[in-house]
Amino acid sequence: MKKTEEELLKSHVCLQPFRHIEMFHHQASLCCPTWLKKQLWYPTEDGKTFDYDVWNSDAAKEIRESILDGSYKHCDKTLCPHLNTLLKTGKNTGMFARIDEPEVEEVKWEGEQQFHFPFCDTDGVEIDGQPIVGSTPGSLNFTFDDSCNLRCPSCRLGTIMAKPDEVKKIDKIIEFINENYA
């Protein structure tokens, strides 16, 4: 019997927000920011609102809670290819841990990494049904520096190099990352 959307979402936990973070200029995301509608904020020079503990901020906890309760209310179910595949076909792309079948203990993701639910372990990351992750992210994507000394017609006609004021902002982000995630 084919499961309903609600049954599929309640029986699958997306692992990405429990192990990954992407750092941008003024915000961070626990997944692709196009797929995840709620973003995380960290310190900026202009004094905008921020959370110091971005990884376990209130916003991060809210995102993880929505995954654990099966609502996925902050995720775009159409744009996220993993959720879309799960909901359209019922097939796990490897991004999810199954919680409705305890005998399924591990899911392969990106080849070598293994996840075990309810305790998913990759690079020291554990998921125990709580929205707080006790360790630093298993992967961190730096997306805050567009500098590149290459010229290729597919993405840019000239080089892009950060100006001195941009370098200062980049240095502050790197300092923040080193203080919180190193």
Z-matrix of the N, CA and C atoms (Angstrom, degrees):
N
C 1 1.442
C 2 1.529 1 108.88
N 3 1.322 2 116.05 1 133.24
C 4 1.454 3 121.33 2 -179.87
C 5 1.534 4 110.10 3 -72.71
N 6 1.336 5 115.55 4 135.21
C 7 1.467 6 120.83 5 179.76
C 8 1.519 7 110.22 6 -78.83
N 9 1.323 8 115.41 7 150.98
C 10 1.463 9 120.91 8 175.12
C 11 1.525 10 108.81 9 -75.45
N 12 1.332 11 116.14 10 166.99
C 13 1.466 12 120.64 11 177.28
C 14 1.521 13 110.29 12 -57.93
N 15 1.329 14 116.57 13 -44.60
C 16 1.462 15 121.10 14 -179.54
C 17 1.531 16 110.97 15 -60.97
N 18 1.320 17 117.64 16 -43.09
C 19 1.471 18 121.18 17 179.37
C 20 1.526 19 111.36 18 -64.77
N 21 1.337 20 116.77 19 -41.07
C 22 1.463 21 120.18 20 178.41
C 23 1.529 22 111.17 21 -62.89
N 24 1.327 23 116.97 22 -45.46
C 25 1.468 24 120.64 23 -178.34
C 26 1.527 25 111.86 24 -67.14
N 27 1.312 26 117.70 25 -38.23
C 28 1.468 27 120.70 26 179.94
C 29 1.527 28 112.03 27 -73.37
N 30 1.322 29 117.47 28 -20.98
C 31 1.462 30 120.30 29 -177.37
C 32 1.531 31 113.25 30 -98.61
N 33 1.332 32 117.50 31 -0.74
C 34 1.468 33 121.72 32 -179.06
C 35 1.528 34 110.07 33 -128.79
N 36 1.310 35 116.42 34 132.24
C 37 1.460 36 122.29 35 176.51
C 38 1.526 37 107.66 36 -111.05
N 39 1.327 38 116.04 37 119.44
C 40 1.462 39 120.67 38 176.27
C 41 1.527 40 107.62 39 -70.37
N 42 1.322 41 116.14 40 130.16
C 43 1.461 42 120.92 41 -175.62
C 44 1.532 43 113.63 42 -85.09
N 45 1.318 44 117.04 43 -21.25
C 46 1.460 45 121.15 44 -172.95
C 47 1.536 46 114.25 45 -53.36
N 48 1.331 47 121.03 46 -50.79
C 49 1.469 48 119.95 47 -177.76
C 50 1.527 49 114.55 48 -69.76
N 51 1.311 50 117.36 49 -6.28
C 52 1.461 51 121.34 50 178.52
C 53 1.529 52 111.71 51 -98.52
N 54 1.329 53 117.18 52 -5.83
C 55 1.456 54 119.27 53 -175.38
C 56 1.532 55 114.48 54 -139.06
N 57 1.320 56 119.46 55 -8.51
C 58 1.460 57 121.67 56 -169.89
C 59 1.528 58 111.24 57 -134.97
N 60 1.331 59 115.63 58 147.53
C 61 1.462 60 120.96 59 173.69
C 62 1.527 61 108.03 60 -145.89
N 63 1.327 62 115.92 61 143.80
C 64 1.463 63 122.25 62 175.76
C 65 1.512 64 108.10 63 -115.60
N 66 1.323 65 116.63 64 129.87
C 67 1.460 66 122.04 65 -177.53
C 68 1.530 67 109.79 66 -105.65
N 69 1.334 68 115.52 67 122.84
C 70 1.458 69 122.53 68 177.64
C 71 1.531 70 108.35 69 -111.02
N 72 1.325 71 117.70 70 -172.97
C 73 1.471 72 121.59 71 -178.45
C 74 1.524 73 113.31 72 -59.15
N 75 1.315 74 118.75 73 -49.53
C 76 1.460 75 121.66 74 -175.08
C 77 1.520 76 112.96 75 -123.61
N 78 1.302 77 117.09 76 3.03
C 79 1.455 78 120.11 77 -176.68
C 80 1.522 79 110.34 78 -150.81
N 81 1.305 80 114.27 79 170.55
C 82 1.460 81 121.19 80 176.01
C 83 1.520 82 106.81 81 -133.78
N 84 1.311 83 116.29 82 163.87
C 85 1.453 84 121.22 83 179.04
C 86 1.519 85 108.87 84 -142.34
N 87 1.330 86 117.19 85 143.97
C 88 1.459 87 121.67 86 178.30
C 89 1.521 88 111.47 87 -85.82
N 90 1.306 89 116.84 88 4.23
C 91 1.461 90 122.64 89 -179.70
C 92 1.527 91 105.90 90 -164.24
N 93 1.291 92 116.84 91 -172.90
C 94 1.463 93 119.94 92 174.32
C 95 1.527 94 108.07 93 -59.40
N 96 1.335 95 119.15 94 125.65
C 97 1.464 96 120.53 95 -176.35
C 98 1.530 97 113.64 96 -65.29
N 99 1.305 98 118.38 97 -16.70
C 100 1.461 99 120.84 98 174.95
C 101 1.523 100 110.09 99 -75.13
N 102 1.326 101 116.31 100 -33.19
C 103 1.467 102 121.24 101 -178.20
C 104 1.522 103 111.90 102 -86.63
N 105 1.334 104 117.12 103 -29.14
C 106 1.461 105 122.31 104 -176.41
C 107 1.524 106 108.71 105 -110.04
N 108 1.314 107 117.58 106 116.88
C 109 1.461 108 121.96 107 -172.04
C 110 1.530 109 114.00 108 -78.08
N 111 1.326 110 118.85 109 -22.97
C 112 1.466 111 121.95 110 -177.92
C 113 1.531 112 108.66 111 -98.91
N 114 1.319 113 115.90 112 126.35
C 115 1.453 114 121.17 113 -178.79
C 116 1.528 115 111.05 114 -109.35
N 117 1.325 116 116.14 115 165.37
C 118 1.459 117 123.31 116 179.76
C 119 1.527 118 107.54 117 -110.83
N 120 1.331 119 116.59 118 144.47
C 121 1.466 120 120.65 119 -178.36
C 122 1.516 121 110.37 120 -114.02
N 123 1.326 122 117.58 121 144.27
C 124 1.454 123 121.22 122 175.76
C 125 1.522 124 110.07 123 -133.09
N 126 1.342 125 117.05 124 171.15
C 127 1.471 126 120.94 125 -171.05
C 128 1.524 127 114.09 126 -53.76
N 129 1.320 128 114.73 127 138.22
C 130 1.462 129 121.26 128 174.32
C 131 1.515 130 108.24 129 -132.50
N 132 1.296 131 116.09 130 161.38
C 133 1.465 132 120.71 131 -178.90
C 134 1.524 133 112.28 132 -66.53
N 135 1.332 134 117.07 133 -30.21
C 136 1.450 135 119.28 134 -175.63
C 137 1.530 136 113.17 135 -83.45
N 138 1.337 137 117.73 136 6.92
C 139 1.453 138 122.03 137 172.05
C 140 1.517 139 116.32 138 76.63
N 141 1.337 140 118.22 139 20.47
C 142 1.460 141 120.11 140 177.63
C 143 1.521 142 110.66 141 -64.12
N 144 1.336 143 115.48 142 163.05
C 145 1.464 144 121.06 143 177.92
C 146 1.523 145 109.46 144 -60.11
N 147 1.318 146 116.78 145 140.27
C 148 1.454 147 120.25 146 179.96
C 149 1.517 148 110.70 147 -154.24
N 150 1.292 149 115.72 148 163.08
C 151 1.466 150 123.33 149 171.80
C 152 1.517 151 106.15 150 -113.44
N 153 1.344 152 118.27 151 128.56
C 154 1.459 153 119.43 152 178.71
C 155 1.514 154 111.34 153 -68.82
N 156 1.314 155 117.25 154 -43.79
C 157 1.456 156 120.38 155 178.57
C 158 1.520 157 107.94 156 -91.88
N 159 1.322 158 116.48 157 75.46
C 160 1.459 159 121.80 158 -176.00
C 161 1.531 160 110.77 159 -56.90
N 162 1.304 161 117.73 160 -42.84
C 163 1.460 162 123.55 161 -175.40
C 164 1.531 163 112.16 162 -60.71
N 165 1.313 164 117.87 163 -38.61
C 166 1.461 165 121.90 164 178.02
C 167 1.525 166 111.73 165 -119.70
N 168 1.332 167 116.36 166 32.71
C 169 1.470 168 121.36 167 178.50
C 170 1.524 169 109.77 168 -68.35
N 171 1.313 170 115.46 169 169.17
C 172 1.468 171 119.83 170 177.17
C 173 1.526 172 110.63 171 -58.10
N 174 1.327 173 116.50 172 -40.25
C 175 1.467 174 120.26 173 179.70
C 176 1.530 175 110.77 174 -64.69
N 177 1.335 176 117.80 175 -41.99
C 178 1.465 177 121.25 176 178.91
C 179 1.525 178 110.44 177 -63.86
N 180 1.327 179 116.59 178 -41.98
C 181 1.466 180 120.38 179 178.18
C 182 1.528 181 110.59 180 -62.95
N 183 1.321 182 116.24 181 -41.44
C 184 1.467 183 120.34 182 179.68
C 185 1.538 184 110.95 183 -62.46
N 186 1.323 185 116.65 184 -41.00
C 187 1.472 186 120.94 185 178.01
C 188 1.528 187 109.85 186 -62.80
N 189 1.336 188 116.71 187 -48.57
C 190 1.463 189 120.34 188 -178.74
C 191 1.532 190 111.56 189 -65.39
N 192 1.332 191 117.08 190 -38.61
C 193 1.478 192 119.99 191 177.64
C 194 1.523 193 110.78 192 -60.25
N 195 1.345 194 116.81 193 -39.08
C 196 1.465 195 119.78 194 -179.17
C 197 1.529 196 111.20 195 -67.53
N 198 1.303 197 117.29 196 -25.53
C 199 1.470 198 120.90 197 176.23
C 200 1.522 199 109.76 198 -79.73
N 201 1.325 200 116.25 199 -43.16
C 202 1.460 201 120.07 200 -179.79
C 203 1.525 202 112.36 201 -65.84
N 204 1.347 203 117.02 202 -33.19
C 205 1.473 204 118.18 203 179.63
C 206 1.531 205 112.54 204 -87.20
N 207 1.338 206 116.27 205 -2.53
C 208 1.457 207 120.41 206 175.96
C 209 1.517 208 115.10 207 83.58
N 210 1.338 209 118.27 208 3.92
C 211 1.468 210 119.31 209 -179.47
C 212 1.532 211 112.11 210 -81.13
N 213 1.321 212 117.60 211 -32.04
C 214 1.463 213 122.93 212 -178.29
C 215 1.532 214 110.40 213 48.62
N 216 1.341 215 117.09 214 37.19
C 217 1.460 216 121.15 215 -172.39
C 218 1.523 217 114.49 216 -67.15
N 219 1.319 218 118.31 217 -16.54
C 220 1.464 219 120.35 218 179.25
C 221 1.526 220 112.08 219 -99.35
N 222 1.306 221 116.78 220 -0.87
C 223 1.464 222 121.97 221 -177.72
C 224 1.518 223 110.53 222 -100.38
N 225 1.318 224 116.27 223 143.00
C 226 1.451 225 120.38 224 175.21
C 227 1.527 226 107.64 225 -90.00
N 228 1.305 227 115.86 226 105.63
C 229 1.466 228 121.84 227 -174.06
C 230 1.530 229 112.41 228 -70.59
N 231 1.313 230 117.06 229 -16.53
C 232 1.463 231 120.69 230 177.94
C 233 1.524 232 110.99 231 -88.01
N 234 1.333 233 117.19 232 -44.43
C 235 1.464 234 121.04 233 -176.09
C 236 1.521 235 113.83 234 -79.87
N 237 1.333 236 118.24 235 -32.80
C 238 1.466 237 119.93 236 179.38
C 239 1.524 238 108.51 237 -71.48
N 240 1.321 239 117.96 238 116.15
C 241 1.471 240 119.33 239 -177.15
C 242 1.533 241 112.75 240 -65.44
N 243 1.322 242 117.01 241 -27.65
C 244 1.466 243 120.33 242 -179.27
C 245 1.531 244 110.72 243 -72.45
N 246 1.326 245 116.73 244 -48.10
C 247 1.461 246 120.56 245 177.29
C 248 1.527 247 110.99 246 -65.90
N 249 1.320 248 116.23 247 -41.22
C 250 1.454 249 120.63 248 -179.68
C 251 1.529 250 110.71 249 -60.63
N 252 1.319 251 116.90 250 -44.79
C 253 1.472 252 121.07 251 178.45
C 254 1.519 253 110.84 252 -63.90
N 255 1.328 254 116.91 253 -44.68
C 256 1.459 255 120.52 254 178.86
C 257 1.529 256 111.27 255 -58.75
N 258 1.324 257 116.68 256 -46.37
C 259 1.458 258 120.46 257 -175.98
C 260 1.525 259 113.26 258 -73.81
N 261 1.331 260 117.12 259 -32.74
C 262 1.470 261 120.02 260 -178.81
C 263 1.529 262 112.59 261 -82.49
N 264 1.348 263 116.14 262 -35.91
C 265 1.472 264 118.86 263 -173.27
C 266 1.521 265 113.81 264 -116.91
N 267 1.341 266 116.64 265 -16.58
C 268 1.462 267 120.25 266 -175.45
C 269 1.514 268 112.50 267 79.51
N 270 1.348 269 117.38 268 4.46
C 271 1.467 270 121.63 269 -177.67
C 272 1.520 271 111.37 270 -93.90
N 273 1.319 272 115.34 271 138.16
C 274 1.458 273 123.57 272 178.07
C 275 1.521 274 108.23 273 -86.47
N 276 1.318 275 117.06 274 123.21
C 277 1.458 276 121.51 275 179.42
C 278 1.525 277 112.17 276 -78.67
N 279 1.324 278 116.68 277 -0.44
C 280 1.459 279 120.84 278 -176.34
C 281 1.512 280 112.40 279 99.47
N 282 1.338 281 116.47 280 -2.76
C 283 1.459 282 121.29 281 -179.85
C 284 1.530 283 111.41 282 -87.36
N 285 1.322 284 117.47 283 -12.03
C 286 1.454 285 121.89 284 -173.45
C 287 1.518 286 112.82 285 -115.14
N 288 1.328 287 114.64 286 148.69
C 289 1.461 288 121.56 287 168.12
C 290 1.525 289 105.75 288 -100.56
N 291 1.324 290 116.51 289 139.16
C 292 1.468 291 121.15 290 179.37
C 293 1.517 292 108.78 291 -89.46
N 294 1.310 293 117.12 292 131.09
C 295 1.455 294 119.58 293 178.04
C 296 1.519 295 112.04 294 -110.81
N 297 1.339 296 116.38 295 -3.80
C 298 1.458 297 119.42 296 179.99
C 299 1.523 298 112.70 297 -93.53
N 300 1.319 299 116.54 298 -8.51
C 301 1.459 300 120.98 299 179.28
C 302 1.519 301 108.85 300 -130.24
N 303 1.340 302 118.45 301 87.03
C 304 1.454 303 121.71 302 -175.30
C 305 1.523 304 113.74 303 -58.55
N 306 1.337 305 117.70 304 -24.74
C 307 1.462 306 118.09 305 179.88
C 308 1.527 307 112.85 306 -70.59
N 309 1.349 308 116.18 307 -17.55
C 310 1.455 309 119.92 308 175.46
C 311 1.522 310 106.40 309 -85.01
N 312 1.320 311 116.58 310 100.29
C 313 1.458 312 120.01 311 -172.46
C 314 1.510 313 114.05 312 -94.76
N 315 1.318 314 117.58 313 -24.57
C 316 1.450 315 116.14 314 -177.74
C 317 1.515 316 112.28 315 -138.70
N 318 1.316 317 113.60 316 147.97
C 319 1.447 318 122.20 317 178.54
C 320 1.516 319 106.42 318 -127.23
N 321 1.321 320 117.60 319 129.48
C 322 1.473 321 119.53 320 177.84
C 323 1.515 322 109.05 321 -82.21
N 324 1.307 323 115.78 322 138.88
C 325 1.450 324 122.00 323 177.72
C 326 1.515 325 107.32 324 -138.33
N 327 1.294 326 117.75 325 127.61
C 328 1.458 327 123.55 326 -177.66
C 329 1.517 328 111.45 327 51.64
N 330 1.324 329 115.36 328 46.27
C 331 1.449 330 120.04 329 172.27
C 332 1.501 331 116.76 330 81.18
N 333 1.326 332 117.96 331 -80.12
C 334 1.461 333 120.63 332 -168.40
C 335 1.525 334 115.28 333 -93.94
N 336 1.307 335 118.96 334 -26.14
C 337 1.454 336 119.95 335 -174.38
C 338 1.526 337 110.56 336 -74.26
N 339 1.310 338 116.10 337 139.17
C 340 1.452 339 122.03 338 -179.94
C 341 1.521 340 109.57 339 -116.41
N 342 1.319 341 117.15 340 140.71
C 343 1.449 342 122.43 341 176.42
C 344 1.519 343 108.22 342 -119.40
N 345 1.291 344 117.11 343 139.53
C 346 1.450 345 122.92 344 177.49
C 347 1.518 346 107.55 345 -123.47
N 348 1.306 347 117.66 346 128.28
C 349 1.460 348 120.65 347 179.79
C 350 1.516 349 108.15 348 -116.04
N 351 1.327 350 122.07 349 138.00
C 352 1.448 351 125.08 350 15.09
C 353 1.517 352 115.25 351 -80.19
N 354 1.307 353 120.04 352 -8.45
C 355 1.459 354 120.11 353 176.17
C 356 1.518 355 107.90 354 -108.15
N 357 1.340 356 115.91 355 101.11
C 358 1.453 357 121.02 356 -179.40
C 359 1.516 358 108.15 357 -91.40
N 360 1.299 359 116.81 358 126.24
C 361 1.453 360 120.12 359 -174.06
C 362 1.520 361 109.94 360 -124.71
N 363 1.304 362 116.09 361 115.61
C 364 1.449 363 122.80 362 171.92
C 365 1.517 364 106.47 363 -147.89
N 366 1.279 365 116.80 364 121.00
C 367 1.464 366 120.59 365 -178.51
C 368 1.530 367 111.15 366 53.89
N 369 1.343 368 117.57 367 34.89
C 370 1.452 369 121.53 368 177.33
C 371 1.516 370 114.75 369 83.69
N 372 1.331 371 118.38 370 5.67
C 373 1.459 372 121.44 371 -179.59
C 374 1.523 373 109.01 372 -86.93
N 375 1.326 374 116.75 373 126.73
C 376 1.457 375 121.03 374 178.74
C 377 1.519 376 109.80 375 -118.97
N 378 1.327 377 115.18 376 137.76
C 379 1.459 378 121.19 377 173.90
C 380 1.513 379 105.61 378 -115.55
N 381 1.308 380 115.91 379 116.70
C 382 1.465 381 119.04 380 -177.75
C 383 1.517 382 110.84 381 -123.78
N 384 1.329 383 115.85 382 28.68
C 385 1.452 384 119.19 383 179.56
C 386 1.512 385 113.20 384 84.51
N 387 1.331 386 117.86 385 9.29
C 388 1.464 387 122.81 386 -179.75
C 389 1.529 388 109.39 387 -112.93
N 390 1.342 389 118.26 388 148.67
C 391 1.456 390 120.61 389 -179.30
C 392 1.529 391 114.40 390 -80.47
N 393 1.333 392 117.20 391 -2.56
C 394 1.467 393 120.83 392 178.74
C 395 1.521 394 108.01 393 -102.91
N 396 1.318 395 116.35 394 133.12
C 397 1.460 396 121.15 395 178.83
C 398 1.520 397 107.49 396 -104.09
N 399 1.335 398 116.41 397 123.64
C 400 1.453 399 121.99 398 -173.87
C 401 1.513 400 115.29 399 -75.84
N 402 1.310 401 118.49 400 -8.33
C 403 1.460 402 120.42 401 179.99
C 404 1.529 403 109.44 402 -122.62
N 405 1.306 404 115.96 403 174.11
C 406 1.459 405 120.34 404 177.23
C 407 1.529 406 108.93 405 -75.51
N 408 1.336 407 117.57 406 166.16
C 409 1.464 408 119.89 407 -178.15
C 410 1.531 409 112.31 408 -58.01
N 411 1.334 410 115.59 409 144.67
C 412 1.466 411 120.74 410 175.74
C 413 1.520 412 110.85 411 -72.24
N 414 1.338 413 116.68 412 -28.94
C 415 1.464 414 121.08 413 175.43
C 416 1.515 415 108.91 414 -142.20
N 417 1.324 416 115.54 415 144.29
C 418 1.453 417 122.61 416 -178.20
C 419 1.520 418 107.29 417 -133.99
N 420 1.315 419 117.17 418 122.83
C 421 1.451 420 122.24 419 -177.75
C 422 1.525 421 109.33 420 -103.62
N 423 1.328 422 116.82 421 120.42
C 424 1.467 423 121.77 422 178.41
C 425 1.531 424 108.32 423 -88.52
N 426 1.319 425 116.99 424 115.10
C 427 1.465 426 120.22 425 -179.29
C 428 1.526 427 110.81 426 -128.47
N 429 1.326 428 116.03 427 32.08
C 430 1.461 429 119.78 428 -174.03
C 431 1.518 430 113.60 429 -111.21
N 432 1.316 431 118.91 430 5.81
C 433 1.462 432 120.73 431 179.82
C 434 1.522 433 108.74 432 -133.81
N 435 1.328 434 115.96 433 110.55
C 436 1.469 435 121.32 434 -179.73
C 437 1.522 436 112.78 435 -86.44
N 438 1.333 437 117.62 436 2.56
C 439 1.465 438 120.66 437 -177.35
C 440 1.519 439 111.08 438 -57.83
N 441 1.321 440 114.71 439 136.14
C 442 1.467 441 120.67 440 178.12
C 443 1.515 442 107.85 441 -159.97
N 444 1.305 443 116.87 442 134.22
C 445 1.458 444 120.05 443 -179.55
C 446 1.535 445 111.55 444 -95.44
N 447 1.322 446 116.65 445 10.33
C 448 1.457 447 120.71 446 178.69
C 449 1.524 448 110.89 447 -97.43
N 450 1.310 449 114.89 448 152.54
C 451 1.464 450 121.76 449 173.85
C 452 1.521 451 106.47 450 -122.34
N 453 1.296 452 115.86 451 117.72
C 454 1.456 453 118.54 452 176.77
C 455 1.518 454 108.02 453 -141.38
N 456 1.310 455 117.00 454 133.39
C 457 1.466 456 119.95 455 -173.81
C 458 1.529 457 114.17 456 -61.96
N 459 1.312 458 118.17 457 -18.02
C 460 1.462 459 118.75 458 -178.83
C 461 1.524 460 112.61 459 -75.17
N 462 1.354 461 117.72 460 -24.74
C 463 1.464 462 117.43 461 -178.75
C 464 1.528 463 114.22 462 -131.56
N 465 1.302 464 120.64 463 -23.21
C 466 1.462 465 121.65 464 -179.30
C 467 1.526 466 110.43 465 -163.67
N 468 1.313 467 116.03 466 145.35
C 469 1.468 468 120.53 467 179.54
C 470 1.519 469 111.67 468 -91.06
N 471 1.317 470 117.32 469 -22.63
C 472 1.456 471 120.70 470 179.37
C 473 1.522 472 110.12 471 -132.05
N 474 1.313 473 115.42 472 174.36
C 475 1.466 474 118.90 473 178.22
C 476 1.535 475 109.13 474 -73.60
N 477 1.311 476 114.94 475 155.40
C 478 1.463 477 121.04 476 175.49
C 479 1.523 478 106.52 477 -124.03
N 480 1.310 479 115.65 478 117.69
C 481 1.461 480 120.08 479 179.13
C 482 1.529 481 108.67 480 -126.51
N 483 1.312 482 115.73 481 135.07
C 484 1.468 483 120.84 482 -179.91
C 485 1.525 484 109.89 483 -64.47
N 486 1.315 485 114.94 484 136.38
C 487 1.463 486 121.00 485 176.29
C 488 1.530 487 108.28 486 -78.61
N 489 1.332 488 117.85 487 162.97
C 490 1.469 489 120.23 488 -176.61
C 491 1.531 490 114.72 489 -51.53
N 492 1.343 491 117.73 490 -41.00
C 493 1.474 492 118.92 491 -179.87
C 494 1.536 493 110.48 492 -69.42
N 495 1.335 494 117.71 493 -33.20
C 496 1.465 495 120.87 494 176.29
C 497 1.529 496 110.58 495 -69.08
N 498 1.334 497 116.90 496 -37.58
C 499 1.463 498 121.03 497 178.35
C 500 1.526 499 110.12 498 -61.47
N 501 1.338 500 116.89 499 -39.48
C 502 1.472 501 120.28 500 177.64
C 503 1.523 502 110.75 501 -60.93
N 504 1.333 503 117.38 502 -43.53
C 505 1.465 504 121.21 503 178.46
C 506 1.536 505 110.76 504 -64.16
N 507 1.310 506 116.22 505 -42.53
C 508 1.473 507 121.22 506 178.62
C 509 1.525 508 109.79 507 -62.28
N 510 1.328 509 116.51 508 -43.43
C 511 1.470 510 120.54 509 178.50
C 512 1.528 511 111.35 510 -60.83
N 513 1.339 512 116.88 511 -38.69
C 514 1.472 513 120.17 512 178.42
C 515 1.533 514 111.21 513 -65.40
N 516 1.318 515 116.31 514 -39.97
C 517 1.467 516 119.82 515 178.36
C 518 1.530 517 109.61 516 -64.86
N 519 1.318 518 117.05 517 -43.42
C 520 1.465 519 120.65 518 179.07
C 521 1.530 520 110.33 519 -63.46
N 522 1.322 521 116.93 520 -40.19
C 523 1.469 522 121.13 521 176.78
C 524 1.531 523 110.06 522 -61.41
N 525 1.343 524 116.31 523 -44.67
C 526 1.460 525 121.04 524 178.22
C 527 1.545 526 110.50 525 -59.71
N 528 1.318 527 116.30 526 -44.45
C 529 1.474 528 121.06 527 179.56
C 530 1.520 529 110.32 528 -62.88
N 531 1.321 530 117.19 529 -45.18
C 532 1.471 531 120.62 530 179.96
C 533 1.530 532 111.88 531 -62.90
N 534 1.333 533 116.91 532 -39.06
C 535 1.470 534 120.59 533 -179.47
C 536 1.533 535 111.53 534 -69.52
N 537 1.323 536 117.12 535 -34.15
C 538 1.462 537 120.27 536 -172.58
C 539 1.520 538 115.48 537 -102.61
N 540 1.328 539 117.92 538 -23.94
C 541 1.480 540 119.19 539 -172.11
C 542 1.521 541 115.38 540 -129.15
N 543 1.309 542 117.26 541 -2.23
C 544 1.472 543 118.63 542 -177.99
C 545 1.526 544 111.36 543 -78.64
